[in-house]
Amino acid sequence: MNHTHTVVLVEGVSDKSAIEALAERRGRNLAAEGVSLVAMGGATNIGTYIGRFGPPGRGLRLAGLCDAGEVGAFQRGLERAGLGSDLDGDDLEALGFFVCVADLEDELIRALGTAAVERVVDAEGELGSFRTLQKQPSWRARSTHDQLRRFMGAGSGRKIRYSGQLVAALDLDRVPRPLDGLLAHL
């Protein structure tokens, strides 16, 4: 991180993988541009990372991506670091922090459509496992979108494995707004 001038804080490795995959598809080398992606191991760690990399620490430019349910943690962390007060969604974006409607998987499934996501799952050899989930009584009546989100979130390493695959399957004109906004900001 010696030539890093911007640190992008994300909740987990799957978010980091998706951003890396999208940057690569757009012909960008974030590391060469001085941008470092940091998976924090959860949104509640935001304060620690802002302290390390932001104004209280190394004074680097910060950006990030979070799920809608974690906005509060991000707002509090940024406010504590003196980067604003009473921050709303527009304030967060102006600071370079973008919010996924539910989570990144939700954004990617909506952008791709369920049929395309099922093709990705099939290509990974897991369509049978997905069909099994769909037959479970608690998931039978749910939408295919919800079933796919559950499937991505269940199973060891699935979110990480699929985030890059889903980005690879995206039409670059249909990139989810938070991912598109983040990369444009960098």
Backbone as JSON Lines, residues from 0, in Angstrom:
{"i":0,"aa":"M","n":[0.81,-1.2,0.0],"ca":[0.0,0.0,0.0],"c":[0.85,1.26,0.0]}
{"i":1,"aa":"N","n":[2.11,1.15,-0.37],"ca":[3.0,2.3,-0.27],"c":[2.66,3.44,-1.23]}
{"i":2,"aa":"H","n":[2.1,3.16,-2.42],"ca":[1.7,4.24,-3.32],"c":[0.18,4.43,-3.34]}
{"i":3,"aa":"T","n":[-0.48,3.86,-2.36],"ca":[-1.93,3.98,-2.27],"c":[-2.33,5.38,-1.84]}
{"i":4,"aa":"H","n":[-3.31,5.94,-2.56],"ca":[-3.86,7.23,-2.15],"c":[-5.34,7.13,-1.81]}
{"i":5,"aa":"T","n":[-5.98,6.03,-2.22],"ca":[-7.4,5.81,-1.93],"c":[-7.6,4.4,-1.4]}
{"i":6,"aa":"V","n":[-8.37,4.28,-0.32],"ca":[-8.71,2.98,0.24],"c":[-10.23,2.82,0.14]}
{"i":7,"aa":"V","n":[-10.65,1.71,-0.47],"ca":[-12.06,1.39,-0.61],"c":[-12.4,0.36,0.46]}
{"i":8,"aa":"L","n":[-13.27,0.75,1.37],"ca":[-13.67,-0.13,2.48],"c":[-14.95,-0.86,2.11]}
{"i":9,"aa":"V","n":[-14.9,-2.19,2.14],"ca":[-16.07,-3.0,1.84],"c":[-16.27,-4.0,2.97]}
{"i":10,"aa":"E","n":[-17.49,-4.49,3.11],"ca":[-17.82,-5.38,4.22],"c":[-17.07,-6.7,4.16]}
{"i":11,"aa":"G","n":[-17.03,-7.32,2.97],"ca":[-16.44,-8.64,2.9],"c":[-15.72,-8.93,1.61]}
{"i":12,"aa":"V","n":[-15.16,-10.13,1.54],"ca":[-14.36,-10.56,0.4],"c":[-15.2,-10.63,-0.88]}
{"i":13,"aa":"S","n":[-16.48,-10.99,-0.76],"ca":[-17.32,-11.08,-1.97],"c":[-17.48,-9.69,-2.61]}
{"i":14,"aa":"D","n":[-17.62,-8.66,-1.8],"ca":[-17.73,-7.29,-2.32],"c":[-16.43,-6.91,-3.03]}
{"i":15,"aa":"K","n":[-15.31,-7.23,-2.39],"ca":[-13.98,-6.94,-2.95],"c":[-13.82,-7.64,-4.3]}
{"i":16,"aa":"S","n":[-14.21,-8.91,-4.37],"ca":[-14.11,-9.69,-5.61],"c":[-14.95,-9.08,-6.73]}
{"i":17,"aa":"A","n":[-16.14,-8.64,-6.4],"ca":[-17.03,-8.04,-7.41],"c":[-16.43,-6.75,-7.96]}
{"i":18,"aa":"I","n":[-15.9,-5.91,-7.09],"ca":[-15.3,-4.65,-7.54],"c":[-14.07,-4.92,-8.4]}
{"i":19,"aa":"E","n":[-13.24,-5.87,-7.97],"ca":[-12.06,-6.24,-8.76],"c":[-12.46,-6.75,-10.14]}
{"i":20,"aa":"A","n":[-13.49,-7.59,-10.18],"ca":[-13.94,-8.17,-11.46],"c":[-14.49,-7.07,-12.38]}
{"i":21,"aa":"L","n":[-15.26,-6.15,-11.83],"ca":[-15.82,-5.08,-12.65],"c":[-14.72,-4.14,-13.14]}
{"i":22,"aa":"A","n":[-13.79,-3.79,-12.29],"ca":[-12.68,-2.92,-12.69],"c":[-11.9,-3.57,-13.84]}
{"i":23,"aa":"E","n":[-11.64,-4.88,-13.7],"ca":[-10.9,-5.6,-14.73],"c":[-11.67,-5.6,-16.05]}
{"i":24,"aa":"R","n":[-12.98,-5.83,-15.97],"ca":[-13.8,-5.83,-17.2],"c":[-13.81,-4.47,-17.86]}
{"i":25,"aa":"R","n":[-13.64,-3.44,-17.08],"ca":[-13.61,-2.07,-17.63],"c":[-12.19,-1.63,-17.96]}
{"i":26,"aa":"G","n":[-11.24,-2.56,-17.9],"ca":[-9.87,-2.26,-18.28],"c":[-9.1,-1.41,-17.29]}
{"i":27,"aa":"R","n":[-9.5,-1.49,-16.03],"ca":[-8.83,-0.68,-15.01],"c":[-8.01,-1.57,-14.09]}
{"i":28,"aa":"N","n":[-6.84,-1.07,-13.69],"ca":[-5.99,-1.74,-12.72],"c":[-5.96,-0.85,-11.49]}
{"i":29,"aa":"L","n":[-6.85,-1.13,-10.55],"ca":[-7.0,-0.26,-9.39],"c":[-5.71,-0.11,-8.59]}
{"i":30,"aa":"A","n":[-4.97,-1.2,-8.42],"ca":[-3.72,-1.13,-7.66],"c":[-2.74,-0.17,-8.33]}
{"i":31,"aa":"A","n":[-2.63,-0.25,-9.66],"ca":[-1.73,0.65,-10.39],"c":[-2.21,2.1,-10.31]}
{"i":32,"aa":"E","n":[-3.52,2.28,-10.12],"ca":[-4.09,3.63,-9.98],"c":[-3.93,4.17,-8.56]}
{"i":33,"aa":"G","n":[-3.39,3.35,-7.65],"ca":[-3.22,3.79,-6.27],"c":[-4.43,3.55,-5.4]}
{"i":34,"aa":"V","n":[-5.29,2.62,-5.85],"ca":[-6.51,2.3,-5.11],"c":[-6.35,0.92,-4.48]}
{"i":35,"aa":"S","n":[-6.59,0.83,-3.18],"ca":[-6.51,-0.43,-2.46],"c":[-7.89,-0.81,-1.94]}
{"i":36,"aa":"L","n":[-8.3,-2.05,-2.21],"ca":[-9.59,-2.55,-1.72],"c":[-9.35,-3.31,-0.42]}
{"i":37,"aa":"V","n":[-10.13,-2.97,0.62],"ca":[-9.96,-3.6,1.92],"c":[-11.28,-4.22,2.38]}
{"i":38,"aa":"A","n":[-11.3,-5.55,2.51],"ca":[-12.46,-6.25,3.07],"c":[-12.32,-6.19,4.6]}
{"i":39,"aa":"M","n":[-13.3,-5.58,5.26],"ca":[-13.2,-5.3,6.69],"c":[-13.67,-6.42,7.6]}
{"i":40,"aa":"G","n":[-14.27,-7.47,7.02],"ca":[-14.8,-8.53,7.88],"c":[-16.06,-8.09,8.6]}
{"i":41,"aa":"G","n":[-16.85,-7.26,7.95],"ca":[-18.12,-6.79,8.52],"c":[-18.16,-5.29,8.7]}
{"i":42,"aa":"A","n":[-19.35,-4.74,8.54],"ca":[-19.54,-3.28,8.59],"c":[-19.23,-2.69,9.96]}
{"i":43,"aa":"T","n":[-19.38,-3.49,11.0],"ca":[-19.15,-2.95,12.35],"c":[-17.68,-2.59,12.58]}
{"i":44,"aa":"N","n":[-16.8,-3.02,11.68],"ca":[-15.38,-2.71,11.8],"c":[-15.01,-1.39,11.12]}
{"i":45,"aa":"I","n":[-15.99,-0.69,10.58],"ca":[-15.72,0.53,9.82],"c":[-14.91,1.55,10.61]}
{"i":46,"aa":"G","n":[-15.23,1.76,11.87],"ca":[-14.53,2.76,12.69],"c":[-13.04,2.48,12.78]}
{"i":47,"aa":"T","n":[-12.7,1.21,12.97],"ca":[-11.29,0.81,13.06],"c":[-10.56,1.15,11.77]}
{"i":48,"aa":"Y","n":[-11.18,0.84,10.62],"ca":[-10.53,1.05,9.33],"c":[-10.47,2.53,8.95]}
{"i":49,"aa":"I","n":[-11.5,3.28,9.29],"ca":[-11.44,4.73,9.05],"c":[-10.33,5.33,9.91]}
{"i":50,"aa":"G","n":[-10.22,4.85,11.15],"ca":[-9.15,5.31,12.04],"c":[-7.77,5.0,11.5]}
{"i":51,"aa":"R","n":[-7.64,3.85,10.87],"ca":[-6.34,3.41,10.34],"c":[-5.96,4.17,9.06]}
{"i":52,"aa":"F","n":[-6.94,4.31,8.14],"ca":[-6.62,4.84,6.82],"c":[-7.07,6.28,6.57]}
{"i":53,"aa":"G","n":[-8.1,6.74,7.28],"ca":[-8.68,8.05,7.03],"c":[-7.97,9.17,7.76]}
{"i":54,"aa":"P","n":[-8.68,10.3,7.97],"ca":[-8.08,11.48,8.6],"c":[-7.36,11.21,9.93]}
{"i":55,"aa":"P","n":[-7.91,10.36,10.81],"ca":[-7.19,10.14,12.08],"c":[-5.9,9.34,11.91]}
{"i":56,"aa":"G","n":[-5.78,8.58,10.81],"ca":[-4.63,7.7,10.6],"c":[-3.71,8.21,9.51]}
{"i":57,"aa":"R","n":[-3.72,7.48,8.37],"ca":[-2.79,7.8,7.28],"c":[-3.28,8.95,6.4]}
{"i":58,"aa":"G","n":[-4.49,9.42,6.62],"ca":[-5.01,10.57,5.87],"c":[-5.26,10.28,4.4]}
{"i":59,"aa":"L","n":[-5.57,9.02,4.08],"ca":[-5.84,8.65,2.69],"c":[-7.28,8.97,2.33]}
{"i":60,"aa":"R","n":[-7.53,9.09,1.04],"ca":[-8.89,9.29,0.54],"c":[-9.64,7.97,0.77]}
{"i":61,"aa":"L","n":[-10.88,8.06,1.24],"ca":[-11.67,6.87,1.52],"c":[-12.86,6.78,0.58]}
{"i":62,"aa":"A","n":[-13.3,5.57,0.32],"ca":[-14.52,5.29,-0.42],"c":[-15.02,3.95,0.11]}
{"i":63,"aa":"G","n":[-16.22,3.54,-0.3],"ca":[-16.71,2.27,0.2],"c":[-18.03,1.84,-0.4]}
{"i":64,"aa":"L","n":[-18.41,0.64,-0.01],"ca":[-19.65,0.01,-0.47],"c":[-20.23,-0.73,0.73]}
{"i":65,"aa":"C","n":[-21.54,-0.57,0.96],"ca":[-22.16,-1.3,2.07],"c":[-23.59,-1.69,1.71]}
{"i":66,"aa":"D","n":[-24.13,-2.6,2.5],"ca":[-25.52,-3.02,2.36],"c":[-26.41,-2.01,3.05]}
{"i":67,"aa":"A","n":[-27.66,-1.91,2.6],"ca":[-28.61,-0.96,3.18],"c":[-28.71,-1.12,4.7]}
{"i":68,"aa":"G","n":[-28.68,-2.36,5.17],"ca":[-28.81,-2.61,6.6],"c":[-27.62,-2.15,7.43]}
{"i":69,"aa":"E","n":[-26.52,-1.8,6.78],"ca":[-25.31,-1.39,7.48],"c":[-25.0,0.1,7.34]}
{"i":70,"aa":"V","n":[-25.92,0.84,6.75],"ca":[-25.7,2.28,6.54],"c":[-25.4,3.0,7.85]}
{"i":71,"aa":"G","n":[-26.12,2.65,8.9],"ca":[-25.93,3.31,10.19],"c":[-24.5,3.19,10.7]}
{"i":72,"aa":"A","n":[-23.93,2.0,10.59],"ca":[-22.55,1.79,11.04],"c":[-21.59,2.66,10.23]}
{"i":73,"aa":"F","n":[-21.81,2.73,8.93],"ca":[-20.95,3.55,8.07],"c":[-21.12,5.03,8.41]}
{"i":74,"aa":"Q","n":[-22.37,5.47,8.58],"ca":[-22.61,6.88,8.92],"c":[-21.91,7.24,10.22]}
{"i":75,"aa":"R","n":[-22.09,6.43,11.25],"ca":[-21.47,6.71,12.55],"c":[-19.95,6.75,12.45]}
{"i":76,"aa":"G","n":[-19.37,5.81,11.73],"ca":[-17.92,5.77,11.57],"c":[-17.38,7.0,10.88]}
{"i":77,"aa":"L","n":[-18.07,7.43,9.82],"ca":[-17.64,8.62,9.08],"c":[-17.82,9.88,9.91]}
{"i":78,"aa":"E","n":[-18.94,9.95,10.63],"ca":[-19.2,11.13,11.48],"c":[-18.18,11.22,12.6]}
{"i":79,"aa":"R","n":[-17.86,10.1,13.24],"ca":[-16.86,10.1,14.31],"c":[-15.49,10.54,13.83]}
{"i":80,"aa":"A","n":[-15.19,10.27,12.56],"ca":[-13.9,10.65,12.0],"c":[-13.9,12.11,11.53]}
{"i":81,"aa":"G","n":[-15.04,12.79,11.73],"ca":[-15.12,14.2,11.35],"c":[-15.39,14.44,9.88]}
{"i":82,"aa":"L","n":[-15.94,13.44,9.21],"ca":[-16.21,13.56,7.78],"c":[-17.63,14.01,7.46]}
{"i":83,"aa":"G","n":[-18.35,14.51,8.45],"ca":[-19.7,15.01,8.23],"c":[-20.56,14.78,9.45]}
{"i":84,"aa":"S","n":[-21.75,15.34,9.41],"ca":[-22.72,15.09,10.48],"c":[-24.09,14.95,9.87]}
{"i":85,"aa":"D","n":[-24.95,14.16,10.52],"ca":[-26.29,13.87,10.0],"c":[-26.24,13.45,8.53]}
{"i":86,"aa":"L","n":[-25.32,12.55,8.21],"ca":[-25.12,12.13,6.83],"c":[-26.32,11.35,6.3]}
{"i":87,"aa":"D","n":[-26.77,11.72,5.1],"ca":[-27.83,10.95,4.44],"c":[-27.21,10.26,3.21]}
{"i":88,"aa":"G","n":[-28.06,9.61,2.42],"ca":[-27.56,8.85,1.27],"c":[-26.77,9.7,0.28]}
{"i":89,"aa":"D","n":[-27.25,10.91,0.01],"ca":[-26.53,11.78,-0.92],"c":[-25.19,12.2,-0.35]}
{"i":90,"aa":"D","n":[-25.16,12.49,0.97],"ca":[-23.89,12.85,1.62],"c":[-22.9,11.7,1.53]}
{"i":91,"aa":"L","n":[-23.39,10.48,1.76],"ca":[-22.52,9.31,1.7],"c":[-21.91,9.18,0.3]}
{"i":92,"aa":"E","n":[-22.74,9.33,-0.73],"ca":[-22.23,9.21,-2.1],"c":[-21.23,10.31,-2.41]}
{"i":93,"aa":"A","n":[-21.48,11.5,-1.92],"ca":[-20.53,12.6,-2.15],"c":[-19.18,12.28,-1.52]}
{"i":94,"aa":"L","n":[-19.2,11.53,-0.42],"ca":[-17.96,11.1,0.24],"c":[-17.34,9.87,-0.43]}
{"i":95,"aa":"G","n":[-18.09,9.25,-1.37],"ca":[-17.58,8.07,-2.06],"c":[-18.06,6.75,-1.5]}
{"i":96,"aa":"F","n":[-19.12,6.81,-0.67],"ca":[-19.66,5.59,-0.07],"c":[-21.03,5.29,-0.69]}
{"i":97,"aa":"F","n":[-21.15,4.11,-1.28],"ca":[-22.34,3.74,-2.03],"c":[-23.06,2.58,-1.35]}
{"i":98,"aa":"V","n":[-24.39,2.61,-1.4],"ca":[-25.23,1.68,-0.65],"c":[-25.98,0.75,-1.6]}
{"i":99,"aa":"C","n":[-25.86,-0.55,-1.36],"ca":[-26.62,-1.55,-2.11],"c":[-28.03,-1.63,-1.51]}
{"i":100,"aa":"V","n":[-29.05,-1.72,-2.36],"ca":[-30.44,-1.71,-1.91],"c":[-30.67,-2.72,-0.78]}
{"i":101,"aa":"A","n":[-30.36,-3.96,-0.99],"ca":[-30.4,-4.94,0.11],"c":[-28.95,-5.33,0.39]}
{"i":102,"aa":"D","n":[-28.35,-5.97,-0.61],"ca":[-26.94,-6.32,-0.53],"c":[-26.43,-6.47,-1.96]}
{"i":103,"aa":"L","n":[-25.16,-6.74,-2.11],"ca":[-24.57,-6.81,-3.44],"c":[-25.19,-7.93,-4.27]}
{"i":104,"aa":"E","n":[-25.46,-9.08,-3.65],"ca":[-26.06,-10.19,-4.39],"c":[-27.43,-9.79,-4.94]}
{"i":105,"aa":"D","n":[-28.22,-9.09,-4.13],"ca":[-29.52,-8.6,-4.57],"c":[-29.35,-7.71,-5.79]}
{"i":106,"aa":"E","n":[-28.4,-6.8,-5.74],"ca":[-28.15,-5.88,-6.86],"c":[-27.77,-6.65,-8.12]}
{"i":107,"aa":"L","n":[-26.88,-7.62,-7.98],"ca":[-26.42,-8.38,-9.14],"c":[-27.52,-9.27,-9.72]}
{"i":108,"aa":"I","n":[-28.32,-9.88,-8.86],"ca":[-29.42,-10.73,-9.34],"c":[-30.43,-9.87,-10.11]}
{"i":109,"aa":"R","n":[-30.76,-8.69,-9.58],"ca":[-31.7,-7.8,-10.28],"c":[-31.13,-7.34,-11.62]}
{"i":110,"aa":"A","n":[-29.84,-7.02,-11.65],"ca":[-29.23,-6.53,-12.89],"c":[-29.17,-7.62,-13.97]}
{"i":111,"aa":"L","n":[-28.91,-8.85,-13.54],"ca":[-28.77,-9.96,-14.49],"c":[-30.1,-10.6,-14.86]}
{"i":112,"aa":"G","n":[-31.02,-10.64,-13.91],"ca":[-32.24,-11.42,-14.09],"c":[-32.01,-12.84,-13.61]}
{"i":113,"aa":"T","n":[-33.05,-13.47,-13.11],"ca":[-32.9,-14.78,-12.47],"c":[-32.46,-15.87,-13.45]}
{"i":114,"aa":"A","n":[-32.9,-15.79,-14.7],"ca":[-32.52,-16.83,-15.67],"c":[-31.01,-16.81,-15.91]}
{"i":115,"aa":"A","n":[-30.43,-15.63,-16.04],"ca":[-28.98,-15.52,-16.25],"c":[-28.22,-16.01,-15.02]}
{"i":116,"aa":"V","n":[-28.74,-15.7,-13.83],"ca":[-28.07,-16.15,-12.6],"c":[-28.13,-17.68,-12.51]}
{"i":117,"aa":"E","n":[-29.27,-18.25,-12.87],"ca":[-29.38,-19.71,-12.87],"c":[-28.39,-20.34,-13.84]}
{"i":118,"aa":"R","n":[-28.13,-19.68,-14.98],"ca":[-27.14,-20.21,-15.94],"c":[-25.74,-20.19,-15.31]}
{"i":119,"aa":"V","n":[-25.43,-19.15,-14.53],"ca":[-24.13,-19.08,-13.83],"c":[-24.04,-20.2,-12.81]}
{"i":120,"aa":"V","n":[-25.12,-20.42,-12.05],"ca":[-25.15,-21.49,-11.05],"c":[-24.98,-22.85,-11.74]}
{"i":121,"aa":"D","n":[-25.62,-23.03,-12.88],"ca":[-25.51,-24.26,-13.64],"c":[-24.07,-24.46,-14.12]}
{"i":122,"aa":"A","n":[-23.44,-23.4,-14.61],"ca":[-22.06,-23.48,-15.09],"c":[-21.1,-23.86,-13.96]}
{"i":123,"aa":"E","n":[-21.47,-23.52,-12.73],"ca":[-20.65,-23.89,-11.56],"c":[-20.98,-25.3,-11.06]}
{"i":124,"aa":"G","n":[-21.92,-25.97,-11.72],"ca":[-22.27,-27.33,-11.34],"c":[-23.16,-27.43,-10.1]}
{"i":125,"aa":"E","n":[-23.85,-26.33,-9.77],"ca":[-24.65,-26.32,-8.55],"c":[-26.15,-26.15,-8.78]}
{"i":126,"aa":"L","n":[-26.59,-26.32,-10.02],"ca":[-28.01,-26.14,-10.28],"c":[-28.85,-27.16,-9.5]}
{"i":127,"aa":"G","n":[-28.36,-28.38,-9.35],"ca":[-29.08,-29.4,-8.58],"c":[-29.24,-28.98,-7.12]}
{"i":128,"aa":"S","n":[-28.2,-28.43,-6.54],"ca":[-28.28,-27.94,-5.15],"c":[-29.28,-26.8,-5.04]}
{"i":129,"aa":"F","n":[-29.29,-25.92,-6.05],"ca":[-30.25,-24.82,-6.04],"c":[-31.68,-25.35,-6.15]}
{"i":130,"aa":"R","n":[-31.9,-26.33,-7.03],"ca":[-33.24,-26.91,-7.19],"c":[-33.7,-27.56,-5.87]}
{"i":131,"aa":"T","n":[-32.77,-28.17,-5.14],"ca":[-33.1,-28.76,-3.84],"c":[-33.57,-27.68,-2.88]}
{"i":132,"aa":"L","n":[-32.88,-26.55,-2.84],"ca":[-33.31,-25.44,-1.98],"c":[-34.71,-24.97,-2.37]}
{"i":133,"aa":"Q","n":[-34.97,-24.87,-3.67],"ca":[-36.27,-24.4,-4.15],"c":[-37.42,-25.31,-3.69]}
{"i":134,"aa":"K","n":[-37.13,-26.59,-3.48],"ca":[-38.17,-27.55,-3.08],"c":[-38.42,-27.55,-1.58]}
{"i":135,"aa":"Q","n":[-37.53,-26.94,-0.8],"ca":[-37.71,-26.93,0.65],"c":[-38.98,-26.16,1.0]}
{"i":136,"aa":"P","n":[-39.78,-26.7,1.94],"ca":[-41.06,-26.07,2.28],"c":[-40.95,-24.58,2.61]}
{"i":137,"aa":"S","n":[-39.92,-24.19,3.3],"ca":[-39.81,-22.77,3.69],"c":[-39.43,-21.87,2.51]}
{"i":138,"aa":"W","n":[-38.99,-22.44,1.4],"ca":[-38.57,-21.62,0.25],"c":[-39.45,-21.81,-0.98]}
{"i":139,"aa":"R","n":[-40.32,-22.83,-0.96],"ca":[-41.13,-23.17,-2.12],"c":[-41.96,-22.0,-2.66]}
{"i":140,"aa":"A","n":[-42.59,-21.25,-1.78],"ca":[-43.49,-20.17,-2.22],"c":[-42.76,-18.85,-2.48]}
{"i":141,"aa":"R","n":[-41.48,-18.8,-2.22],"ca":[-40.72,-17.55,-2.39],"c":[-40.36,-17.34,-3.85]}
{"i":142,"aa":"S","n":[-40.04,-16.11,-4.2],"ca":[-39.66,-15.79,-5.58],"c":[-38.3,-16.41,-5.9]}
{"i":143,"aa":"T","n":[-38.06,-16.64,-7.18],"ca":[-36.78,-17.19,-7.61],"c":[-35.65,-16.24,-7.19]}
{"i":144,"aa":"H","n":[-35.9,-14.94,-7.25],"ca":[-34.92,-13.94,-6.82],"c":[-34.53,-14.19,-5.35]}
{"i":145,"aa":"D","n":[-35.52,-14.32,-4.48],"ca":[-35.24,-14.56,-3.05],"c":[-34.53,-15.89,-2.84]}
{"i":146,"aa":"Q","n":[-34.94,-16.9,-3.61],"ca":[-34.31,-18.21,-3.5],"c":[-32.83,-18.13,-3.9]}
{"i":147,"aa":"L","n":[-32.54,-17.39,-4.96],"ca":[-31.15,-17.25,-5.4],"c":[-30.32,-16.49,-4.37]}
{"i":148,"aa":"R","n":[-30.9,-15.44,-3.76],"ca":[-30.17,-14.7,-2.71],"c":[-29.84,-15.62,-1.55]}
{"i":149,"aa":"R","n":[-30.8,-16.44,-1.16],"ca":[-30.59,-17.39,-0.06],"c":[-29.51,-18.39,-0.44]}
{"i":150,"aa":"F","n":[-29.59,-18.89,-1.66],"ca":[-28.61,-19.88,-2.14],"c":[-27.2,-19.29,-2.11]}
{"i":151,"aa":"M","n":[-27.05,-18.05,-2.56],"ca":[-25.73,-17.4,-2.57],"c":[-25.2,-17.23,-1.15]}
{"i":152,"aa":"G","n":[-26.11,-16.95,-0.21],"ca":[-25.7,-16.7,1.16],"c":[-25.47,-17.96,1.98]}
{"i":153,"aa":"A","n":[-25.96,-19.09,1.48],"ca":[-25.8,-20.36,2.19],"c":[-24.67,-21.13,1.54]}
{"i":154,"aa":"G","n":[-23.98,-21.89,2.3],"ca":[-22.92,-22.69,1.69],"c":[-21.59,-21.97,1.78]}
{"i":155,"aa":"S","n":[-20.61,-22.69,2.14],"ca":[-19.28,-22.14,2.39],"c":[-18.67,-21.49,1.16]}
{"i":156,"aa":"G","n":[-18.38,-20.22,1.26],"ca":[-17.67,-19.51,0.21],"c":[-18.46,-19.19,-1.04]}
{"i":157,"aa":"R","n":[-19.78,-19.44,-1.02],"ca":[-20.56,-19.21,-2.24],"c":[-20.6,-17.74,-2.65]}
{"i":158,"aa":"K","n":[-20.82,-16.85,-1.68],"ca":[-20.86,-15.42,-2.03],"c":[-19.58,-15.0,-2.71]}
{"i":159,"aa":"I","n":[-18.47,-15.45,-2.17],"ca":[-17.16,-15.09,-2.72],"c":[-17.0,-15.68,-4.12]}
{"i":160,"aa":"R","n":[-17.34,-16.95,-4.27],"ca":[-17.18,-17.62,-5.56],"c":[-18.07,-17.01,-6.63]}
{"i":161,"aa":"Y","n":[-19.3,-16.65,-6.26],"ca":[-20.24,-16.18,-7.26],"c":[-20.15,-14.69,-7.56]}
{"i":162,"aa":"S","n":[-19.63,-13.87,-6.66],"ca":[-19.64,-12.43,-6.92],"c":[-18.9,-12.09,-8.22]}
{"i":163,"aa":"G","n":[-17.72,-12.63,-8.39],"ca":[-16.97,-12.38,-9.63],"c":[-17.64,-12.99,-10.84]}
{"i":164,"aa":"Q","n":[-18.22,-14.18,-10.66],"ca":[-18.91,-14.86,-11.77],"c":[-20.12,-14.05,-12.25]}
{"i":165,"aa":"L","n":[-20.87,-13.5,-11.29],"ca":[-22.05,-12.71,-11.65],"c":[-21.64,-11.42,-12.36]}
{"i":166,"aa":"V","n":[-20.58,-10.79,-11.88],"ca":[-20.08,-9.57,-12.55],"c":[-19.61,-9.92,-13.97]}
{"i":167,"aa":"A","n":[-18.97,-11.08,-14.13],"ca":[-18.5,-11.5,-15.45],"c":[-19.67,-11.69,-16.42]}
{"i":168,"aa":"A","n":[-20.82,-12.08,-15.89],"ca":[-22.0,-12.33,-16.73],"c":[-22.78,-11.05,-17.04]}
{"i":169,"aa":"L","n":[-22.47,-9.96,-16.35],"ca":[-23.2,-8.7,-16.53],"c":[-23.0,-8.08,-17.9]}
{"i":170,"aa":"D","n":[-24.06,-7.49,-18.41],"ca":[-23.96,-6.59,-19.54],"c":[-23.41,-5.29,-18.95]}
{"i":171,"aa":"L","n":[-22.33,-4.76,-19.47],"ca":[-21.71,-3.58,-18.87],"c":[-22.59,-2.33,-18.9]}
{"i":172,"aa":"D","n":[-23.69,-2.39,-19.64],"ca":[-24.66,-1.29,-19.63],"c":[-25.68,-1.45,-18.49]}
{"i":173,"aa":"R","n":[-25.6,-2.58,-17.77],"ca":[-26.57,-2.86,-16.71],"c":[-25.89,-3.08,-15.35]}
{"i":174,"aa":"V","n":[-24.78,-2.44,-15.14],"ca":[-24.05,-2.57,-13.88],"c":[-24.89,-1.92,-12.77]}
{"i":175,"aa":"P","n":[-25.06,-2.6,-11.64],"ca":[-25.83,-2.01,-10.54],"c":[-25.29,-0.63,-10.15]}
{"i":176,"aa":"R","n":[-26.2,0.28,-9.86],"ca":[-25.87,1.67,-9.57],"c":[-24.78,1.84,-8.5]}
{"i":177,"aa":"P","n":[-24.84,1.12,-7.37],"ca":[-23.79,1.32,-6.37],"c":[-22.38,0.95,-6.87]}
{"i":178,"aa":"L","n":[-22.27,-0.14,-7.62],"ca":[-20.97,-0.55,-8.16],"c":[-20.49,0.44,-9.22]}
{"i":179,"aa":"D","n":[-21.41,0.84,-10.08],"ca":[-21.09,1.81,-11.13],"c":[-20.65,3.13,-10.51]}
{"i":180,"aa":"G","n":[-21.39,3.6,-9.52],"ca":[-21.07,4.86,-8.85],"c":[-19.73,4.82,-8.15]}
{"i":181,"aa":"L","n":[-19.45,3.7,-7.49],"ca":[-18.17,3.56,-6.79],"c":[-17.0,3.62,-7.75]}
{"i":182,"aa":"L","n":[-17.08,2.84,-8.84],"ca":[-15.97,2.84,-9.8],"c":[-15.81,4.21,-10.46]}
{"i":183,"aa":"A","n":[-16.92,4.88,-10.73],"ca":[-16.84,6.22,-11.33],"c":[-16.18,7.2,-10.37]}
{"i":184,"aa":"H","n":[-16.4,7.01,-9.09],"ca":[-15.85,7.89,-8.07],"c":[-14.33,7.73,-7.92]}
{"i":185,"aa":"L","n":[-13.84,6.52,-8.22],"ca":[-12.41,6.23,-8.01],"c":[-11.53,6.8,-9.1]}
